[in-house]
């Protein structure tokens, strides 16, 4: 439990630093009337990632997922897909910067941002597919039956192996 609390506190510190960075950035942009630099959008998504990890870790340590494995898996995997989104956005920003010397979001190339948007939508559709597979195949496919009910807990090794395989496949 101490390790989980420590990790949650580290995510809180990261979130605080990102919020401070974004606050300073917004204040400076309002003062100078410039548009937001592209790194601001990546910081927003990292802040979102921190929020999901903080919530997950505090719910995990308080054992709020005992009866709902799907909710635990969904909340655990959201930051992975947020990272996929950040990588796609960073690639889009890199392509934009390699084409022009524009450092602000308002100088957009519609074809590039259309492709980035389509890629992000596909990533989140993949998230929905992964959740459906986890729910319908993995959770429903492994019933918890113990050879000695009331004494020995059912083994979940097969379910853990199937979950690990699913994670490897989509990553």
C-alpha positions, 0 to 999 in steps of 0.5 A: 500500500505504501508504494501505491500511495507514494506513486499517487503522490508522485503523480500529484506532484507531476500534475501540480507542476504541469498545472503550474506550467500551464498557468504561467503559459496561459498568463503569458499568452493572455498578456502578450496576445499570442496563440498557445505554443504546441507544447501546451496541448501535450501538457494538457494531455499529460495532465489528463494522464496524471488525473486518471493515474491518481484516481486509479491508484487511490481507488486501487488502494481502497479496494474499490474494484473488488467486484468490477474487474472491467472497471479496473481494467478500463481505468488502468488502460486509459492512460496507455491510450492517452499516451498513444494520443500524445505520441500521435499528436507529437508526431503531427506537431513534428511533421508540422514543424519540419514543414514550416517554421511555425511554432503555434497551433493556429498556423494549421495544415488541414490535411495533416491535422485531419490525419492526426484526428483520424489516427486519434479516433482510431486509437480510441476505437481500438480502446473500445474494442479492447474493452469489449474483448476483455469483457466478453472473451476474457472475463466471461471465458474464465468462470471462478470455480474452485475445486474446494469451494469455501476453502481454496480460492479459484486460480486466475492464472489463465485469466491473467495470461489472457489479459497479458496476451491482449495487452501485448497484442494491442500495444 
